[in-house]
């Protein structure tokens, strides 16, 4: 546990994932607030309890728990903390139904993702990767009831500060960040990370929506909004604190554009499926990361189609992508 800003404590917890440790933030002051919670996973629970104790806080003292997005390493422990403290849990409206019934979400997501895997051209004997990808969720996160929703433009009183809520869909369709304008301080969770690019993950359609999100397009719209923010400090969900997000975003744009050009050149050679593109870009991709690789490729194809550089043969199964003539 370290005090990263006056009255703001970063508590770091282990995960069992390649991303490594995850951070939660304790905001001292009224109301006493924890932002994110880590996995429902014994080593994470021990690390969180120890970090809170080092700050002189017991789980029962918490008054608010903010879930920045519905990924299990950020909301997995919210339920037991809520039960221990009676704290109010807050999240974006899109997250509410999902985290209230994780098994139902998993069943729906697996059914949707099976069709997606066929559409991208993943061999049928590999389609069970989606069961593994989504099936771990109920093991490392618990259902939790969100009692107050936070959306773009809301103001949150937490830890003796007033925070503006920014809705930044991309990495997750329900991601929010907390902005403190007087201190130019952003609690940014996974929206921007110093050492790795956050995956813009494919997700099932939002309730009532006819089609899936275009997460990478959303993500870069959100990152452009962040670039316009005069943030001096960004407190992330993983890795080191960010103190120059403009330079970091310039590097990420250059990398994104290089990948867009690479994919455009691949489909100019010959029409390809998304999976065929993924096999070229990520030749050593582990089976457990197939969904991440597919999300990366489909996201860039979405951007290329929107930019008029690539066309999709929607009547083909699996879908084929080629140069726009």
Helices and strands as residue ranges (DSSP letters): E 2-5, E 8-13, E 22-27, E 33-35, H 42-54, G 59-61, E 64-66, H 72-75, H 78-85, E 88-91, H 93-100, H 102-120, G 124-126, H 129-135, H 137-140, E 148-149, E 155-158, E 161-167, E 176-180, G 181-183, E 185-189, H 215-227, E 233-236, H 245-269, H 274-281, G 287-289, H 290-306, E 310-313, E 320-323
